[in-house]
């Protein structure tokens, strides 16, 4: 059985625009991506507490259209928020027709996310918080733990963050009118 194709996604916000990035790689322990993509967005919804997905979801879906279909998606944030509340990852899972598992890897604790599993990596005493939808959260946490890299944040999660932050805004299509 071949290794699954995974994609890590992240979004960098700039005033009222955003750049979303994705890095695709084969197998949880991969050290390098196979491909990457960025997408720019000129009209980004304002941040609303408790409604973060409304801002981020269109960006994630946009960059997913730029690369190959992945077997598993990893987002910077929470897949579930506990007590039956969907997080960004659960909203993405729904938008993908519930066909692609989504793993959330967050760097900060969210008090109500009682199903999050703490994962400690490298020398860091600070955990990552792993949640998942469409895949067992304990398995997802185990796989995040073994992702490549000596630091708290796995190599390819760090890489997608840097790609989103450092990429110039792609030229956006002109509206016909």
C-alpha positions in Angstrom: 0.0 0.0 0.0 1.4 3.4 -1.0 1.8 6.3 1.4 -1.1 8.7 1.5 -0.8 12.1 -0.1 -1.2 14.8 2.6 -1.4 18.5 2.3 -0.7 21.1 5.0 -2.5 24.4 4.6 -2.1 27.9 6.1 -3.3 31.5 5.4 -1.5 34.8 5.9 -3.7 37.8 6.2 -2.6 41.2 5.0 -5.0 44.1 5.6 -8.1 43.1 3.6 -6.3 40.5 1.4 -4.8 37.0 2.1 -2.4 34.5 0.7 -3.2 30.9 1.2 -0.5 28.2 0.8 -0.4 24.5 0.6 2.4 21.9 0.6 1.7 18.4 -0.6 3.8 15.4 0.5 3.7 11.6 0.5 3.5 10.0 3.9 3.3 11.4 7.4 7.1 11.3 8.0 8.1 13.0 4.7 10.9 15.6 5.0 10.1 17.4 1.8 7.1 18.4 -0.2 6.3 17.0 -3.6 4.6 20.2 -4.7 3.3 23.5 -3.4 0.8 26.1 -4.4 -0.3 29.6 -3.3 -3.6 31.5 -4.0 -4.4 35.1 -3.4 -7.7 36.6 -2.2 -8.6 40.2 -2.6 -11.8 40.2 -0.5 -11.4 38.5 2.8 -14.2 38.4 5.4 -13.5 40.3 8.6 -12.6 38.2 11.7 -15.6 37.4 13.8 -15.0 35.7 17.2 -16.4 32.1 17.1 -16.8 32.3 13.3 -13.1 32.1 12.2 -14.0 29.5 9.6 -16.0 32.1 7.6 -12.8 34.0 7.0 -10.4 31.1 6.5 -12.5 28.4 4.7 -12.7 30.2 1.3 -9.0 30.6 1.3 -8.3 27.0 2.1 -10.7 25.8 -0.6 -9.1 28.1 -3.1 -5.5 26.8 -2.5 -6.8 23.2 -2.5 -8.0 23.8 -6.1 -4.4 24.7 -7.1 -2.9 21.3 -6.3 -3.6 17.6 -6.5 -6.4 15.9 -4.6 -5.1 14.9 -1.2 -6.0 11.9 0.9 -5.7 13.9 4.2 -5.7 17.6 4.9 -3.8 19.2 7.8 -4.9 22.7 9.0 -3.3 25.2 11.3 -6.0 25.3 13.9 -8.7 23.1 15.3 -10.8 20.5 13.5 -13.3 20.3 16.4 -13.9 22.6 19.3 -15.4 20.1 21.8 -19.0 19.7 22.9 -20.1 19.0 19.4 -19.0 22.3 18.0 -17.2 22.2 14.6 -13.9 23.9 14.2 -12.3 25.1 11.0 -11.3 21.5 10.1 -14.8 20.2 10.5 -16.2 23.0 8.3 -13.5 22.1 5.7 -14.4 18.4 6.0 -18.1 19.3 5.2 -17.1 21.5 2.3 -15.1 18.5 0.9 -18.2 16.3 1.0 -17.0 14.4 4.1 -14.6 12.5 1.8 -11.3 13.8 3.0 -10.2 13.5 6.6 -9.0 16.8 8.2 -6.5 17.0 11.0 -6.2 20.2 13.0 -2.8 21.0 14.6 -3.0 24.1 16.9 -0.3 25.8 18.8 -2.5 27.3 21.5 -5.0 25.6 23.8 -8.7 26.2 23.3 -10.4 25.7 26.6 -13.5 23.9 25.4 -11.7 21.6 22.9 -11.9 18.6 25.3 -11.2 16.1 22.5 -7.8 17.7 21.6 -4.8 15.4 22.3 -1.7 17.1 23.4 1.4 16.1 21.4 4.9 17.0 22.6 7.7 17.0 20.0 11.4 17.7 20.2 12.7 19.4 23.2 9.7 21.7 23.7 7.7 21.5 26.9 4.8 23.2 25.0 2.4 20.8 23.3 0.6 21.0 20.0 -3.1 20.3 20.2 -4.4 17.8 17.7 -8.0 17.3 16.7 -9.5 15.4 13.8 -12.6 14.7 11.8 -12.9 11.7 9.4 -9.9 10.0 11.1 -9.5 8.7 14.6 -8.0 11.6 16.7 -5.6 9.2 18.6 -4.2 8.0 15.3 -3.9 11.5 14.0 -2.0 12.6 17.1 0.3 9.6 16.8 1.0 10.6 13.1 1.6 14.2 14.0 4.1 13.1 16.7 6.1 11.2 14.1 6.1 13.9 11.4 9.5 15.0 10.3 11.5 17.5 12.2 13.3 18.0 15.5 11.2 20.9 16.8 7.7 21.3 18.3 6.2 22.3 14.9 6.9 19.6 12.2 9.1 20.6 9.2 6.3 20.8 6.7 3.9 22.7 8.9 6.6 25.2 9.4 7.3 25.3 5.7 3.7 26.0 4.7 3.5 28.8 7.3 6.7 30.4 5.8 5.4 29.9 2.3 2.1 31.8 3.1 4.0 34.6 4.9 6.8 35.1 2.4 4.9 34.7 -0.9 4.0 37.8 -2.8 0.3 38.3 -3.5 -0.4 36.3 -6.7 -1.9 38.4 -9.5 -5.6 38.1 -9.2 -7.9 37.6 -12.2 -9.4 40.8 -13.5 -13.1 41.0 -13.3 -14.9 41.3 -16.6 -17.2 44.2 -16.7 
